[in-house]
Amino acid sequence: GVTDAPFRVLCASFGGGLFVNQMVTARALLEGHAASWELARFHPAERIRSLQLYGTDPLTLGEAVRRLVAEDRVDHIDMNFGCPAAKVTRNGGGAALPYKRRLLRDVIAAAVRAADAESGGRVPVTVKFRLGIDDDHMTFLDTARIAESEGVAWVALHARTALQHYAPPAHWERIAELKRVVGSIPVLGNGDVFSPDDARSMMATTGCDGVVVGRGCLGRPWLFRDLAAAFAGEP
């Protein structure tokens, strides 16, 4: 309900990297829901068509990826294992899914294989996730290891648990911990990046390879201009 095409195009006009479409449910696409296919549309001005896909069933998710890629609708697929909303986690999805390690591996593998098979490796699959369900059920290290072993292009960590939603400060030290564990693909950090100084501080203190911005750009699309300037060493 936020990162629709007009907002993505507006943000991209200020510079920056990759702008990801709002989350779309794999099952709804396969069932032909018109509203879901509308969500999966992109503006002609968008250079990279990046879609965030949600699902808990490997077969369904794999088939949705296959269709999206085969019909040339996407250039990048991001899988959301970070959503903390109760309506998602109570069904075992979003931030709850990584607790089921075997299912997590099957879901990621299905998406990566479908994308590779239809695009010859042209369409990368990436994964975004949280620290875990709560402090007693941490999953982020296993999630990253599984994602890395199944061939994702990068991992992105929102450094809070599902239970914490967005309230306490993000635990950036966990991003640094993840960076020490993941060696072959980039690690992106997410959580509490509202300014260029926040982004530079996150990268300096954690060693992460890039920054993911969520709430920080709401109502402030020019943040991406400021971030680009900061990383280029400009005012």
N, C-alpha and C positions, 0 to 999 in steps of 0.2 A: 503493500500500500504506500510505499515511499519511493523506491527507486524505479519508477515507471520511465518510459521513454523520454518524455519531456524533461524530467529532472536529470536523467543521465546525460542527455545532450547538453543541457545547461551546465552541468558540472564539467563535462569534457571541454566545453568552450574555454575554460580557465586553465586547461592543461592537465597534467597528471597521467596516471597509468591506465589501469583496467577498471572499467565501471560495470558492475555485475547487476544483472536483472534481478527482480524480486523472485522470491522462492516459488517454484511451480511444482505441483505434485505429479509424480510420474504416473500414478494410476489414473488420475483425472485426464491426462493427455491420452492415454490408451483407450479410455472410455469415451473419448470424443467430446469432452466438455468444452463448449465453445468459449466460455470465459477463460479457461486455462490456456487454450491456444491463443487467445487474445493477449494474455499475459506474456506468452512466449514470443511475441512479435518484437521486432526491432525497427528503429528509425533508419532510413537510408543513409543518414549521416554517420551512423555508428561504425567506426572502423573495425572494431572487434566485437562480435556478438557473443557476449558472455552471459550464460544462463545458470542460475542456481537451482538445482534439482533436489527434490525431497522424495524419499521412499524408504520402505523397510523390507521389501521383498526383492530378492536378487533377480528373479525372472522378470518381474514387472519393470524394475529399474533398468535392467539391461536392454529390454525391448524398447523402452522409452528413449534411451540413449541412441539405440540403433536407428530409430525413426528420425530423431532430431538431426543426426549426422547424415544419414542417407538422403534426407530431403534438403540438405544444405541449409539448415536453419540456424546453426551455431558454429562458432569457432573455438569455444571453450566451455567446459562444463565444470561447475563447482558443486560439490556435494555438501549439504548442510547437516552436520552432526553437532550443531551448537545451539539450536533453538531451545529455549528453556520454557516455552509456553506450556501450560498444563495440558491443554487439549492435544498437544503433540506428544509430550513425554509420557502421558498416561497410557498411550497406545504403543509405547516402546520405541517411539521415534525421536528425532532430534538429538538432544543431549543425552537421552537415556540409551540410545542404541549402542554406543561403544562399550557399554558394560557387558554386552553379549559378544564377546570377542570373535567367536566363530561366525556368527551372523554378520558382524561388521566386515570381516574378511571377505565373505561371500558377496556382500553388497558392493564393496569397492571393486573386487575382481570383476564382477559382472559389468560394471560401468566402464572400467578401463578396457576390458577386452572388446566390448561392443564398439567403443569409440575407435580403438585401434583397427579393428576389423573393417569398419566402414570408411575410415579416413586414411588408413595407412600410416597412422601416427600423427596426422596433421592436427587433430583436435585433442588437446590435453585435458586430462581430468585432474582436478585438485580437490582437497579436502579441508574443511574448516570445522573445528571442534572446540570444546571447552575442557577445563581441567578434569571434570568428572561430574558425577551426580551431586555429591557433597564431599565434605572433608574425609569421610570414611570410605568413600567409593571413588577414588581417583583412577582415571583411565587414560590420561593424555599421553603418557609415555608408550603404553601398549598400542594406542590408536595410531600414533605416529610410526611406530615400527611396522605395524601391519600395513599402513598406507604406503610406506616407503617400499616394502617388499613386494607389494602388488602393482607398483609402477606408476603411482601418481606423480604429477609434475612438481608439486610443492605442497606443503602443509601450512595451515594458518591456525594459530592458537589464540582463542579469546581467553585471557588469563583469569577466568572466574569459573566457579562451579555453576551448575544449573540452578541449584538452590539459591545462590547469591544473586541471580539475575543480573542487575546492573548497579546494585547499591554500594558495596564496599569498593575501595580502590582496587584496581586490577593488580594481580600478583605478578609483576613483571619478572621477578626472579625465576618464576617457573618457565618463562620463555627462554631465559638463559640456560636453564636446566635442559629444556628440550633441544636447544641448539647443540648442546654437548652430546646428545644421544643420536641425533639425525645427522648423517654425514654426507649422503650422496645427493640430496635435493635441498632446495631453499626452505628456510623456516621463516614464516612471516608472523609478526606480532600484532595483536589486536587488543584494544581495551584502553580507554582514557586518553585517546589522541584527539585533542581539541585544538591544537596549535602547532606551528612548525617546531617550537621548542620541545613540545611533548614528543614529536616524532623523532627529533634528533636525540633526545634523551633516551627514548626507548632503544634506539639502535645502538647508542653508545654503551648503555648499561647492560644490554642483553646479548649483543653481537648478532641480532637477527638480520636477515637479508632484505627485509622490506617491511612495510607497515600497511595494515588494513584499517580503513576508517569506516566507521558505521555512524553512530549518533553524532559524531563531531561535525559532519557536513550538513546536518539538517538545518535548513534555513540559511546556510552559509556555503553556497557552492564555490565561492571564491577561495575557500580554504585550500583547494588544490593548486591554485596559482601560488599561494603563499608557501605551500609545501615544496612545489617544484623550485621556487626561488631559493628556499632554504637549502635544499640538497645540492643546488648548483653554486652555493656560496654567495648568493646575491641578497640584497636587502629584502 
